[in-house]
Amino acid sequence: MNTWIRIAQVSVTVITEIISIMKEIEKEKS
C-alpha cells in the first residue's frame, strides 16, 4: 500500500514539473 502512495506522490511531482516547463516554453515563444 505504501508503494502506491509513493508512486502517487512521484506522479504529482513529475506532472507539476512538466507544467512548470510548459509555462517556461510558452514564455520563450512569446
N, CA, C and O atoms as a Tripos MOL2 file, in Angstrom:
@<TRIPOS>MOLECULE
protein
  120   119    30     0     0
PROTEIN
NO_CHARGES

@<TRIPOS>ATOM
      1 N           0.8430   -1.2130    0.0000 N.3       1 MET1
      2 CA          0.0000    0.0000    0.0000 C.3       1 MET1
      3 C           0.8740    1.2580    0.0000 C.2       1 MET1
      4 O           0.5920    2.2140   -0.7220 O.2       1 MET1
      5 N           1.9250    1.2540    0.8040 N.am      2 ASN2
      6 CA          2.8160    2.4120    0.8480 C.3       2 ASN2
      7 C           3.4400    2.7190   -0.5070 C.2       2 ASN2
      8 O           3.6580    3.8810   -0.8500 O.2       2 ASN2
      9 N           3.7290    1.6640   -1.2780 N.am      3 THR3
     10 CA          4.3270    1.8770   -2.6020 C.3       3 THR3
     11 C           3.3890    2.6950   -3.4890 C.2       3 THR3
     12 O           3.8500    3.5430   -4.2530 O.2       3 THR3
     13 N           2.0820    2.4520   -3.3970 N.am      4 TRP4
     14 CA          1.1180    3.2050   -4.2080 C.3       4 TRP4
     15 C           1.1170    4.6720   -3.8190 C.2       4 TRP4
     16 O           1.0400    5.5470   -4.6820 O.2       4 TRP4
     17 N           1.2010    4.9450   -2.5190 N.am      5 ILE5
     18 CA          1.2560    6.3360   -2.0450 C.3       5 ILE5
     19 C           2.5090    7.0110   -2.6100 C.2       5 ILE5
     20 O           2.4610    8.1540   -3.0650 O.2       5 ILE5
     21 N           3.6110    6.2970   -2.5740 N.am      6 ARG6
     22 CA          4.8840    6.8190   -3.0940 C.3       6 ARG6
     23 C           4.7700    7.1080   -4.5890 C.2       6 ARG6
     24 O           5.1890    8.1700   -5.0510 O.2       6 ARG6
     25 N           4.2100    6.1740   -5.3400 N.am      7 ILE7
     26 CA          4.0210    6.3530   -6.7900 C.3       7 ILE7
     27 C           3.1460    7.5810   -7.0510 C.2       7 ILE7
     28 O           3.4550    8.3820   -7.9330 O.2       7 ILE7
     29 N           2.0750    7.7310   -6.3050 N.am      8 ALA8
     30 CA          1.1750    8.8770   -6.4680 C.3       8 ALA8
     31 C           1.9180   10.1840   -6.2140 C.2       8 ALA8
     32 O           1.7650   11.1400   -6.9750 O.2       8 ALA8
     33 N           2.7260   10.2360   -5.1450 N.am      9 GLN9
     34 CA          3.4980   11.4440   -4.8320 C.3       9 GLN9
     35 C           4.4690   11.7740   -5.9530 C.2       9 GLN9
     36 O           4.5770   12.9310   -6.3580 O.2       9 GLN9
     37 N           5.1730   10.7740   -6.4560 N.am     10 VAL10
     38 CA          6.1260   10.9740   -7.5480 C.3      10 VAL10
     39 C           5.3980   11.4750   -8.7910 C.2      10 VAL10
     40 O           5.8670   12.4020   -9.4530 O.2      10 VAL10
     41 N           4.2620   10.8710   -9.1120 N.am     11 SER11
     42 CA          3.4850   11.2770  -10.2880 C.3      11 SER11
     43 C           3.0810   12.7430  -10.1990 C.2      11 SER11
     44 O           3.2140   13.4850  -11.1720 O.2      11 SER11
     45 N           2.5930   13.1600   -9.0440 N.am     12 VAL12
     46 CA          2.1860   14.5590   -8.8340 C.3      12 VAL12
     47 C           3.3840   15.4840   -9.0220 C.2      12 VAL12
     48 O           3.2720   16.5260   -9.6680 O.2      12 VAL12
     49 N           4.5250   15.1070   -8.4600 N.am     13 THR13
     50 CA          5.7340   15.9240   -8.5870 C.3      13 THR13
     51 C           6.1460   16.0570  -10.0460 C.2      13 THR13
     52 O           6.4640   17.1530  -10.5080 O.2      13 THR13
     53 N           6.1410   14.9470  -10.7690 N.am     14 VAL14
     54 CA          6.5280   14.9490  -12.1890 C.3      14 VAL14
     55 C           5.5650   15.8220  -12.9980 C.2      14 VAL14
     56 O           6.0050   16.6260  -13.8190 O.2      14 VAL14
     57 N           4.2780   15.6720  -12.7770 N.am     15 ILE15
     58 CA          3.2730   16.4640  -13.5030 C.3      15 ILE15
     59 C           3.4830   17.9530  -13.2210 C.2      15 ILE15
     60 O           3.4300   18.7720  -14.1380 O.2      15 ILE15
     61 N           3.7210   18.3040  -11.9550 N.am     16 THR16
     62 CA          3.9610   19.7030  -11.5920 C.3      16 THR16
     63 C           5.1750   20.2520  -12.3270 C.2      16 THR16
     64 O           5.1500   21.3750  -12.8310 O.2      16 THR16
     65 N           6.2510   19.4470  -12.3870 N.am     17 GLU17
     66 CA          7.4640   19.8530  -13.1050 C.3      17 GLU17
     67 C           7.1720   20.0690  -14.5820 C.2      17 GLU17
     68 O           7.6190   21.0590  -15.1620 O.2      17 GLU17
     69 N           6.4330   19.1610  -15.1940 N.am     18 ILE18
     70 CA          6.0990   19.2730  -16.6230 C.3      18 ILE18
     71 C           5.3100   20.5580  -16.8770 C.2      18 ILE18
     72 O           5.5830   21.2710  -17.8420 O.2      18 ILE18
     73 N           4.3350   20.8560  -16.0180 N.am     19 ILE19
     74 CA          3.5340   22.0780  -16.1650 C.3      19 ILE19
     75 C           4.4410   23.3040  -16.0850 C.2      19 ILE19
     76 O           4.2970   24.2320  -16.8800 O.2      19 ILE19
     77 N           5.3730   23.3140  -15.1320 N.am     20 SER20
     78 CA          6.3070   24.4350  -14.9920 C.3      20 SER20
     79 C           7.1340   24.6150  -16.2560 C.2      20 SER20
     80 O           7.3090   25.7370  -16.7320 O.2      20 SER20
     81 N           7.6410   23.5160  -16.8010 N.am     21 ILE21
     82 CA          8.4470   23.5500  -18.0300 C.3      21 ILE21
     83 C           7.5990   24.0670  -19.1940 C.2      21 ILE21
     84 O           8.0630   24.8950  -19.9780 O.2      21 ILE21
     85 N           6.3720   23.5890  -19.3070 N.am     22 MET22
     86 CA          5.4760   24.0310  -20.3750 C.3      22 MET22
     87 C           5.2640   25.5370  -20.3100 C.2      22 MET22
     88 O           5.3070   26.2180  -21.3350 O.2      22 MET22
     89 N           5.0320   26.0620  -19.1010 N.am     23 LYS23
     90 CA          4.8310   27.5020  -18.9220 C.3      23 LYS23
     91 C           6.0720   28.2730  -19.3490 C.2      23 LYS23
     92 O           5.9660   29.3120  -20.0020 O.2      23 LYS23
     93 N           7.2440   27.7700  -18.9860 N.am     24 GLU24
     94 CA          8.5060   28.4110  -19.3840 C.3      24 GLU24
     95 C           8.6460   28.4340  -20.8990 C.2      24 GLU24
     96 O           9.0460   29.4510  -21.4660 O.2      24 GLU24
     97 N           8.3240   27.3310  -21.5600 N.am     25 ILE25
     98 CA          8.4040   27.2500  -23.0260 C.3      25 ILE25
     99 C           7.4470   28.2720  -23.6500 C.2      25 ILE25
    100 O           7.8020   28.9390  -24.6230 O.2      25 ILE25
    101 N           6.2540   28.3960  -23.1030 N.am     26 GLU26
    102 CA          5.2810   29.3660  -23.6180 C.3      26 GLU26
    103 C           5.8290   30.7880  -23.5200 C.2      26 GLU26
    104 O           5.6490   31.5870  -24.4390 O.2      26 GLU26
    105 N           6.4970   31.1060  -22.4090 N.am     27 LYS27
    106 CA          7.1030   32.4330  -22.2350 C.3      27 LYS27
    107 C           8.1750   32.6680  -23.2960 C.2      27 LYS27
    108 O           8.2560   33.7490  -23.8790 O.2      27 LYS27
    109 N           8.9950   31.6500  -23.5420 N.am     28 GLU28
    110 CA         10.0780   31.7540  -24.5310 C.3      28 GLU28
    111 C           9.5240   32.0730  -25.9160 C.2      28 GLU28
    112 O          10.0810   32.9060  -26.6300 O.2      28 GLU28
    113 N           8.4320   31.4150  -26.2970 N.am     29 LYS29
    114 CA          7.8340   31.5930  -27.6290 C.3      29 LYS29
    115 C           7.3350   33.0230  -27.8240 C.2      29 LYS29
    116 O           7.5780   33.6270  -28.8690 O.2      29 LYS29
    117 N           6.6390   33.5660  -26.8290 N.am     30 SER30
    118 CA          6.0130   34.8850  -26.9620 C.3      30 SER30
    119 C           6.9490   36.0450  -26.6540 C.2      30 SER30
    120 O           6.5420   37.2040  -26.7310 O.2      30 SER30
@<TRIPOS>BOND
     1     1     2 1
     2     2     3 1
     3     3     4 2
     4     3     5 am
     5     5     6 1
     6     6     7 1
     7     7     8 2
     8     7     9 am
     9     9    10 1
    10    10    11 1
    11    11    12 2
    12    11    13 am
    13    13    14 1
    14    14    15 1
    15    15    16 2
    16    15    17 am
    17    17    18 1
    18    18    19 1
    19    19    20 2
    20    19    21 am
    21    21    22 1
    22    22    23 1
    23    23    24 2
    24    23    25 am
    25    25    26 1
    26    26    27 1
    27    27    28 2
    28    27    29 am
    29    29    30 1
    30    30    31 1
    31    31    32 2
    32    31    33 am
    33    33    34 1
    34    34    35 1
    35    35    36 2
    36    35    37 am
    37    37    38 1
    38    38    39 1
    39    39    40 2
    40    39    41 am
    41    41    42 1
    42    42    43 1
    43    43    44 2
    44    43    45 am
    45    45    46 1
    46    46    47 1
    47    47    48 2
    48    47    49 am
    49    49    50 1
    50    50    51 1
    51    51    52 2
    52    51    53 am
    53    53    54 1
    54    54    55 1
    55    55    56 2
    56    55    57 am
    57    57    58 1
    58    58    59 1
    59    59    60 2
    60    59    61 am
    61    61    62 1
    62    62    63 1
    63    63    64 2
    64    63    65 am
    65    65    66 1
    66    66    67 1
    67    67    68 2
    68    67    69 am
    69    69    70 1
    70    70    71 1
    71    71    72 2
    72    71    73 am
    73    73    74 1
    74    74    75 1
    75    75    76 2
    76    75    77 am
    77    77    78 1
    78    78    79 1
    79    79    80 2
    80    79    81 am
    81    81    82 1
    82    82    83 1
    83    83    84 2
    84    83    85 am
    85    85    86 1
    86    86    87 1
    87    87    88 2
    88    87    89 am
    89    89    90 1
    90    90    91 1
    91    91    92 2
    92    91    93 am
    93    93    94 1
    94    94    95 1
    95    95    96 2
    96    95    97 am
    97    97    98 1
    98    98    99 1
    99    99   100 2
   100    99   101 am
   101   101   102 1
   102   102   103 1
   103   103   104 2
   104   103   105 am
   105   105   106 1
   106   106   107 1
   107   107   108 2
   108   107   109 am
   109   109   110 1
   110   110   111 1
   111   111   112 2
   112   111   113 am
   113   113   114 1
   114   114   115 1
   115   115   116 2
   116   115   117 am
   117   117   118 1
   118   118   119 1
   119   119   120 2
@<TRIPOS>SUBSTRUCTURE
     1 MET1         2 RESIDUE 1 A MET
     2 ASN2         6 RESIDUE 1 A ASN
     3 THR3        10 RESIDUE 1 A THR
     4 TRP4        14 RESIDUE 1 A TRP
     5 ILE5        18 RESIDUE 1 A ILE
     6 ARG6        22 RESIDUE 1 A ARG
     7 ILE7        26 RESIDUE 1 A ILE
     8 ALA8        30 RESIDUE 1 A ALA
     9 GLN9        34 RESIDUE 1 A GLN
    10 VAL10       38 RESIDUE 1 A VAL
    11 SER11       42 RESIDUE 1 A SER
    12 VAL12       46 RESIDUE 1 A VAL
    13 THR13       50 RESIDUE 1 A THR
    14 VAL14       54 RESIDUE 1 A VAL
    15 ILE15       58 RESIDUE 1 A ILE
    16 THR16       62 RESIDUE 1 A THR
    17 GLU17       66 RESIDUE 1 A GLU
    18 ILE18       70 RESIDUE 1 A ILE
    19 ILE19       74 RESIDUE 1 A ILE
    20 SER20       78 RESIDUE 1 A SER
    21 ILE21       82 RESIDUE 1 A ILE
    22 MET22       86 RESIDUE 1 A MET
    23 LYS23       90 RESIDUE 1 A LYS
    24 GLU24       94 RESIDUE 1 A GLU
    25 ILE25       98 RESIDUE 1 A ILE
    26 GLU26      102 RESIDUE 1 A GLU
    27 LYS27      106 RESIDUE 1 A LYS
    28 GLU28      110 RESIDUE 1 A GLU
    29 LYS29      114 RESIDUE 1 A LYS
    30 SER30      118 RESIDUE 1 A SER
